Amino acid sequence: MIYLDNAATTFPKPRKVVAEMTHCLTHYCANPGRSGHDMASKMASRIYDARESIADFFNMTDPLRVVFTSNATESLNLAIKGILKPGDHVVTTAMEHNSVLRPLKELKGIRVTVVPADKEGCILARDVETALSPSTKLVICTHSSNVTGTILPINEIGRLCRKKGILFMTDASQSAGVIPIDIQAQNIDILACPGHKSLFGPPGTGFLYLRPGIELVPLKEGGTGTDSASLYQPRYFPEGYEAGTVNGPGIIGLREGIKFIEGLGMETIQQWERHIIEMLSDGLGNMPNIQIYGPSDPSKKTAILTFNIKGIDCETAAHELNHRFGIAVRAGYHCAPLAHKAIGTYGIGAVRMSPGIFNTEEDVRKTLAALQKLSG
Ligand SMILES: Cc1ncc(COP(=O)(O)O)c(C=O)c1O
C-alpha cells in the first residue's frame, strides 16, 4: 500500500517508537503516580521525561504545564471549555477543524466571530484585528490547514493578541514536527497538539500546554493519585487535568517520536516532504481533468495536496485509488466544512493526499500513473 494519509495520522511509526513502547509494555508498564513501587516510579519518571522533551521541543517554560490528552480534539475541548465563560467573545477562523468549531457551537452564552479565508485557504491578521472586541477573551487559529496545508499567519496574530492582552491558542495538529514552533517567540499562550501525526507518537496521544498564569477548569474529574482523601478535583498541573490512568506506553512512544525528529532534523523532514509534494503537484498540474486547490507554492503550505477529478466524485476517486491501485488517501470534508466553503468545494468535497517522510519518489511515480489512468 502507498500511504498518503499522513495528515490523518502518520504511518509507519519509526522503529524506535515501536521498540520503546514494546519495551515499556513488557518490562515496566505500571500505573504512574498511583503506587510507590519501583515499576510505577519508573513509569512516572519516563512520563516526566516526555513532558521535558515536549517542553524543550517547543521552548515551553514549565514541563508540568504539559497536560497529556488522548488526541488534539481532547486538547482543544479542554482549553475551549476550560477557559471560556458566558459573556466571553472568541475569534477563530474559517480554516479550523470541527474539533474547534463544534465545541464552540456547543458552549452556551459565548459569542463567536469566524474570520473568513480566501480561495487558497489563507486568512489575514488584519481581519483578526478587526474582529476583536473589548470582550474578546481568546483567539484560536490553526497553524496550518488540514484541507489545503495553507500556513496561517500565526506570528502576526500572536503579536497582535499579546499587544492587546488577549489569549492566543494555536492548533498545531498539522504543523508540530514539520514547522518549527517556539511558543515564547511566537507569543503562543496555549498550544494544542496531537501526538500521533507529525510527532510520530501512536494514536491515543496528544497534549495541551498553557503558559503559566492561565487558569483552566478541568474537563473531567476522577482519580489523580494526589489529594485522594478529598472529594474535590485538584486544580494543579498536570494531575488535576489528567484524571484517570494516562496512556503511559503511548507517551513513551511520543517521546521517541520527538527524538526521531531531532535525530533527523526538522528541516530534512520538511525539505523531503516539499520535494514529494512538488513532484505530485507538477504531475497533477499536467493532467487537464484535475483541479488542484490551495496554494501552488509549496513553501506556503505543509505536505497536503487536495484536488478533484472532473466527472468523478471524490469518494469514488478515493475508493478507486484504494482498490485498484493500493493507494491510501482521504476524501470528503476532512472535518473542516468552512474550509471547504472557502475553497469552493462545499457540496462536493475533495480528495486529499498527504505524503510523509517515508514516502519515496517511486510512490509518487506510481500515484501519478494511477491518477493519469483515472482522470484520462
Ligand atoms: C487541524 C486539525 N485539528 C484538529 C484535529 C483533530 O486531531 P485528533 O484526531 O488528534 O483529535 C485534526 C485532525 O486531523 C486536524 O487536522
The ligand as an SDF file (V2000), in Angstrom:
LIG
                    3D

 16 16  0  0  0  0  0  0  0  0999 V2000
   -6.1560   20.9110   12.0900 C   0  0  0  0  0  0  0  0  0  0  0  0
   -6.6420   19.7580   12.9290 C   0  0  0  0  0  0  0  0  0  0  0  0
   -7.1110   19.9960   14.1620 N   0  0  0  0  0  0  0  0  0  0  0  0
   -7.5460   19.0050   14.9610 C   0  0  0  0  0  0  0  0  0  0  0  0
   -7.5370   17.7020   14.5340 C   0  0  0  0  0  0  0  0  0  0  0  0
   -8.0250   16.6220   15.4500 C   0  0  0  0  0  0  0  0  0  0  0  0
   -6.9600   15.7740   15.7660 O   0  0  0  0  0  0  0  0  0  0  0  0
   -7.1800   14.4040   16.5560 P   0  0  0  0  0  0  0  0  0  0  0  0
   -7.5980   13.4070   15.5550 O   0  0  0  0  0  0  0  0  0  0  0  0
   -5.8270   14.1170   17.1460 O   0  0  0  0  0  0  0  0  0  0  0  0
   -8.1900   14.6420   17.5880 O   0  0  0  0  0  0  0  0  0  0  0  0
   -7.0620   17.3960   13.2560 C   0  0  0  0  0  0  0  0  0  0  0  0
   -7.0870   16.0120   12.7430 C   0  0  0  0  0  0  0  0  0  0  0  0
   -6.9560   15.7290   11.5950 O   0  0  0  0  0  0  0  0  0  0  0  0
   -6.5890   18.4450   12.4410 C   0  0  0  0  0  0  0  0  0  0  0  0
   -6.1150   18.2190   11.2080 O   0  0  0  0  0  0  0  0  0  0  0  0
  1  2  1  0
  2  3  1  0
  2 15  2  0
  3  4  2  0
  4  5  1  0
  5  6  1  0
  5 12  2  0
  6  7  1  0
  7  8  1  0
  8  9  2  0
  8 10  1  0
  8 11  1  0
 12 13  1  0
 12 15  1  0
 13 14  2  0
 15 16  1  0
M  END
$$$$
